Amino acid sequence: LQPVPSIDQLNSQHVHWQAGSRIDLESTVAWLLANGFHNTSAVQLPGEFSHRGGILDIYSPEWESPVRIELWDDEIESIRQFDLVSQRSLSNLSEISMSSMRSYRKGDAYLTDYFETDDCTLLVEMGAIDLQGREYLKRSAEFEKCHGLRDVIKRLTEQRCLLLNALGPGDLGRVYRFKTESVDRFHGSMEQVRSEIAALPETHEVAIACTTAAEAERLFEVLREDPIVDRNRLTFVLGYLSSGFHWVDQQSVVLSLGEVFRRSQIRRKKSIKHKGKALDSFTDLSSGDLVVHLAHGIGRYRGLELLDKDGHVEEHLVVEFHGGTKVFVPATRIDLVQKYIGGKKSRPPLARIGGKTWVKHKRAAELAVKDMAAEMLELQAARLARPGISFKRDSHWQMEFDASFPYEETPDQATAIDAIKQDMETSRPMDRLLCGDVGFGKTEVAMRAAFKAIDSGYQVAVMVPTTVLAEQHYISFVQRMAQFPIDVGRLSRFASTAEQKEVLAGLESGGVDIVVGTHRVASKDVKFSNLGLVIIDEEQRFGVEVKERLKSLQSNVELLTLSATPIPRTLHMSLVGVRDISNLETPPEDRLAVETRVVRFQEELIREAIYRELNRGGQIYFIHNRVHDIDQIAAKIQQIAPEARIRIGHGQMHESDLEQVMLDFVQHRCDILVATTIVENGLDIPNANTIFVNEANRYGLADLHQLRGRVGRYKHRAYCYMLIDPNLHVTPDAARRLHAIEEYSQMGAGFAIAMRDLEIRGAGNLLGSQQSGHIAAVGYEFYCHLLENAVRHLKKQPPKLAIDVEIELPGEAFLPDDYIPDIRAKIDCYRRLTRLETFEDIEVMRQELTDRFGKLPMPVLRLLELAALKLEATIWQLSAIQLEGGFLSLKYTNPSRIEQLARQTNGALRIADHESAYVTVEEGMDDPDRVLPWVKSVLQLS
C-alpha cells in the first residue's frame, strides 16, 4: 500500500566497485557524505569512512568488516577487508557493493515493480489482508499518500500467485488441499517433547526449525544423548517458524522452538556482527585541551611543532603552563603527556613550573591509591580465606536452559558466561562486576548464573534500585524460567501485602527459589533457607545502610554486581588480579542506526513521525525538561495525535504516581510518554523507537547522546528528532552541539565526548566517591597509572615503566602532515610508537602504517629505526645516545654492561666517568643516512 522509491531512485543510492576499475576519488567522497557516511580519522563503526591520500576506508552496515580501497591515480589497485582493532588488512576482495545510509526518498512506485516476471506471490488469508489493508488506509489517510487496496491486490494477482486459506478459497481455479494437524501435544516440557517424538511411528521424520546455527548446535547438545537422535529420525533446519505442524500425507512433523521450549519465538533477522571497540584512553588531543605532564602537572596543549636541534628534526607537543611558560615535549616521549579527564565540573588551574602544588597533589593521590589498593587486596585475601560455594558443573537442565535462549550470544556474553560459571564452580567465593549498557545482554548472563545456583540447590536474591526496574526484572525472570520448576517471587511496592507475606514464608522455607526486589530484599525480616547467590543491579544507587545490610548478606554467598556504566579499559587493566570484571562491549544489532534529525518544531513533521511509529505498533518518548508547562506540551501532542494514549511523567510527581506512569509505559498501556529527563535510563523498552527532544539547544552534547541512547536498541529503525523553537535564534555553541549530534552516529567519533562523563562516573562507581577528588586533582589516566603501580607494588611485582632512552642523532624523524593529515590519528600513532616493546611490535607497526597510509616516507622510516635503536639501547641499559662534537656520547646506568660493551668494541668505546662513555666519530657521520648504521655497528647490532 505504501508507495516506494522507483528502481531508478534506488540505483542512484547504490554503488558497485571492482578491482581494476576507475573511480573519481573526489566524487566518491562527495557521494559518501551525501549518503549519510561520516568522515573520521580512523574507521571504527558502521557508517564511517576515512580518506588518506590514495587510501579510502569504508564501513557499510551491510558488511561484516570494513573495506580498504587502495588507488593508483584513479584506478582501484586493490580492495581489502581490514580488522577494526588493529586496522590491518585481512583478505582481498574482487568487488564490493553498498547502499546509502540515508532513508530512501518517498516515491510513487509500487512494490510489485520490483518483482520479476516469473516471481510467485504468496497471499495468506485474503480476508485478513483485505481487513488489515482497509484499517491501515483509514489510519494513515491524514498523513500518508497510499495506493488503493483494490489496485494493489489486482497487481499482485495478475502475476503468478498462490493463495493460502485455512477454510478453503471459494472458486479460485486449481485448489490443492494439504492434510495437516496441530502439534499442541508437543507443547510442554522437554520431557514431553521427547516422549511424543519417541511415540511417533518409525516411518515419521521430525524436523526442528532453529533461527540460527548456534541455536541448532545448542539444541543438538541437549538432545545428543537421546535415542531419538541416535535413530536419525531428528533433523535440524535453519529458518523461522511461528508454530509447528504435522503433515499427515508426508509423515512429517515440523516443530518450532516455541513447541520445544514452550515460549513464543522471537523473530530476528540474521545479524551482521559488528565488533565493539574497547573503551580506551582518550588520545584525541585538540589544541586548547587540558593535559597532564607527568613531571610538571596540569597544562594546556597548544599543538604540534617541528624543531631542529643540531640537525635532529623532530615533532614536539607544545604544552603551556601558568604564566604562559611553554614546555616542548618530543613526540617520541608523548607518554609523558596525557589528556586531562577529571569529571564534568573539574576546571583545575594550570600548574606553575617548579611549583609545589603538583608534587603535593601527586603525593596525596599516590597515598590514596596505595591505601585503596591495600584495602581491596585485604578484602580479596579475606574473601579467599573463607570457603565459598562450589556449585556443580552444568547439568542437563542447565544445558537445556542455555539452549532455550532465543538469540545467539554475543562473543562478550559467551566470555562473561564462561568466566562466571568457572567462578561458581571453584571454591573461591565469586565477587564479579559485569558491565555493559542497557540492551547489551547483562540480564541473560545474570539469569544463567541464577539458574546454575538454583540447579545446585541454592536460592538467589536479585536487588535493583527502583520499583519499576524491579517489576521489569521480575517479569523477565518469570518468563525466562517459565518452562522449569522454578518459583520466582518479588518484594517491592507493586507486590500486595499478602503476596509479600507468601514470598517471605517461601524464602524461609525454601519454596521460593529467586526473589527480585528493591532494597526491601535487604530488610531484616527477609530470611533465606539457603541463599547462594546475590545479584545486585547498579549497587552505587543504593544507600549506605542498604550496603551495610548487603555485606552481612554476602558473608557466605557468591556476588554478581551489574552496572550499566562502562568501565574504562585503563581502569580495568589497572585492577587486573584485584577485582574480577567482565565487560560487555559488543553493541546489539541496529544500536548504531538511530536516524537523527535536527528540525524546527513543526506539527506536520511531528504528526508524521508519531503515526509512523504507532502504525508499526511502537511507542514514543517526548522529552520536555520544564515541569511548569509540561501539561500544555502534552495537550498539544494530544491535538496532533488524538488517538494516541498519552501519559506525563516528571520529578515533582509523587513517587508512587511516577512509578505507575513508568509501569504503564513499560507494559504498553500508553503510546506516548511526555516526560522530563527523569525517565530512567536503565529501563529496557524495546517497543520505544522514536524520541523527540524538545528545545534540544538547551542540552549538552553528553545529555543529547544519552537521551538518544534510549531508542534504537532492537531490530527496528529508530528515530531521534531534536526539536528547536521556530522563532529562536540558536547560539553558535548550541548549533555546533546540534550539528555534532546529527552528524555522528551514537557510538561514532562523537561517542568519545559523551563517554567522558560516563568514564569518570564509571571510575567513581567502582572506586568510591572519596577517590573522585584525587582523579580531579591529577587526571584520570595518571590516576590509573598510579593505581596500577600501587597494585603491582603490593603484589611484589616490579612497577611498569616506560622505555626511557633519549636519542639525538642528525636526520628527520617524524610523521609528516601530508602522510598522516589527521592530527588525532597522528597523535595516536605517536602514542603507540612509545609503547612498542619488542622488535616484532616495530615490524607490525611498520606493516600497519604501510597498509593504512601507504608507502613509508624517509622521516617515518627513521622514526621506526630510532624505535628499534631505543630497544637495543635498553639491552645495554643506556639512558641516552647523542652525537656531540666529534664524539658519540652514551649515558649508562649499569657499569658491568658498559664494560662488556667496551670489551666488544676492542677499545673503541671509552668509559669517561661513572655515568658516560664515548666513541670517536668516524669521518662523514654528519650524513643522516650513514649515522644510524654506524651507531648500530658500535652497539654490535645487525
Secondary structure, 3 states (H helix, E strand, C coil): CCCECCHHHHHHCEEEEECCCECCHHHHHHHHHHCCCEECCCCCCCCEEEEECCEEEEECCCCCCCEEEEEECCEEEEEEEECCCCCCEEEEECEEEEECCCCCCCCCECHHHHCCCCCEEEEECHHHHHHHHHHHHHHHCCCCCCCCHHHHHHHHHHCEEEEECCCCCCCCCCCCCCCEECCHHHCCCHHHHHHHHHHCCCCCEEEEEECCHHHHHHHHHHHCCCHHHHCCCEEEEECCCCCCEEECCCCEEEEEHHHHHCCCCCCCCCCCCCCCCCCCCCCCCCCCCEEEECCCEEEEEEEEEEEEECCEEEEEEEEECHHHCEEEEEHHHHHHEEECCCCCCCCCCCCCCCCCHHHHHHHHHHHHHHHHHHHHHHHHHHHHHCCCCCCCCCCHHHHHHHHCCCCCCCHHHHHHHHHHHHHHHCCCCCEEEEECCCCCCHHHHHHHHHHHHHHCCCEEEEECCCHHHHHHHHHHHHHHCCCCCCCEEEECCCCCHHHHHHHHHHHHHCCCCEEEECHHHHCCCCCCCCEEEEEEECHHHCCHHHHHHHHHHHHHCEEEEEECCCCCHHHHHHCCCCCEEEECCCCCCCCCCEEEEEEECCHHHHHHHHHHHHHCCCEEEEECCCCCCHHHHHHHHHHHCCCCCEEEECCCCCHHHHHHHHHHHHCCCCCEEEECCCCCCCCCCCCEEEEEECCHHHCCHHHHHHHHCCCCCCCCCEEEEEEECCCCCCCHHHHHHHHHHHHCCCCCCCHHHHHHHHHHHHHHHHHCHHHHHHHHHHCHHHHHHHHHHHHHHHCCCCCCCCCCCEEECCEECCCCCCCCCCHHHHHHHHHHHHCCCCHHHHHHHHHHHHHHHCCCCHHHHHHHHHHHHHHHHHHCCEEEEEEECCEEEEEECCHHHHHHHHHHCCCCEEECCCCEEEEECCCCCCCHHHHHHHHHHHCCCC
